[in-house]
């Protein structure tokens, strides 16, 4: 009713209160034609509108900041952890680089694999990949009764330089026994021994060549490729480093200079041990001290 509308119309006094000031902004200027000049009402409305539009921008900036933190913090955390125990070769100080031994003049790798029938497909894949690398030979240690089956495979006859077959559960004991009987010959023939688990899947040939070249050029005593899915964060591929110096090399697929392999498996590793545990977290510092 007209009377009710007239009673609810704001007065000049009521417009001075914060509540009615807000109502006056929302309502059209014609609601109170004689209270505020149109210019002041428009100016006040525009300022308040701008204030309200700031909040979506703040919210957007907040969301962007959260997104950046979610992306940057994990990488920074991984970098901090990696930096604590490994460094890029490219940023090592000169005096540290000078401590890296000079590589041997020859490069001939003996690939040592402890294999069984179960992983034969993957063992063949490793043979196929490394067959594309010059100066790589294979030594197979069979822990089950599958050696006669392997001997019938054309790829096995192509790759196998030597082999042994007997029951044994610990990989390092295979290495110890082989070094005891063949170590002197290995020292004269091979510059490196690459111990590869039978269930490891190697990347394409160009990456394998890159790894071998880097290990050789840097004269690394013990090295390994980065591993996707490793339980050790510093062994996973690094976003900035192609090659890192580290004091931890896992037992999964270490590449050792032959002189280092002979020393580790005759002096550091105890022949009566019934496990491999602990070898991979000690042999880098041991080799460096030797």
C-alpha positions, 0 to 999 in steps of 0.5 A: 500500500502507498502508506506503507511504502511512504513509511518505509522510505529512508530519511536524511537522518537514517541515511547517516547510519551505516546500515541505511547507507548500504541500503541507499547504495543498493537502491536506485537513486530515485528512491531518495531523490532529495537526500543525496545529490546524484553525483555523490550517490554515483561516486559512492556506489562506484567506490563500493562496487570497486571494493566488492570486486576486489575480493574475487581478485584476492580469491583468485590470487590465493588460489594461484598461490596455493597452486604454486606452493603445491608445485614448488614446495615438493620440488624444493623439498626433494632438492633439499634432500638430494642436495644433502647427499648428492650434487650435480657434477656441473656445480661441484667446486674445482677442488672436489672435481679434482678428487674424482679419479681419472678414468682408465684408458680402456673400457670393457664391461663385464655384465654380471647377472644372477638369473633364473627361469622366471625372468627369462624374458627380461634377461633376454631384453637386457641382452638385446639392449646391451648387445648394441654397446661395444665391448660389453660381455655377459656372465650369467650365474644361474641359481636354479636348474634352468641353465640347460634351457637357457643354453638352447636359446640363440640370444643366450649363446650370442651374449653369454661369455661365461656362466656358473650354475649352482643353488645360492640365494644371495647375489653377492655370494655369487660375485664373491665366488666368481671373483675368487676363481676368475678375479685375476683374469677379470682385472686384466680383461675388464675395466668395469663389472656391471651387476644387474638384477634380472628383473631390471628393465633397461631403457633404450640403448642411447640412455645406456650409452650415455650412462656408461659414457658418463661413468667412464668420463668421470672415472666413477669408482661406483655408479648406477643409472637413476631409477624410476620408483626407487625407494631412495629419493636421491636415486630417482631422476633429478629435474636439473642434474644429468649426472650427480656425485653421491655416496649411495649406490644401490645394489640393484645395478651398480657399475664398479671399476673392476679393481673396486669390485675385487677389493669390495668383494674380497675385503669389505664383504664377508664371505660367510655373510648370508645377506646383501644388506648394508653393502650398498650403503657402505661401499662408496665411502669404503672405496673412496677411503681405499 
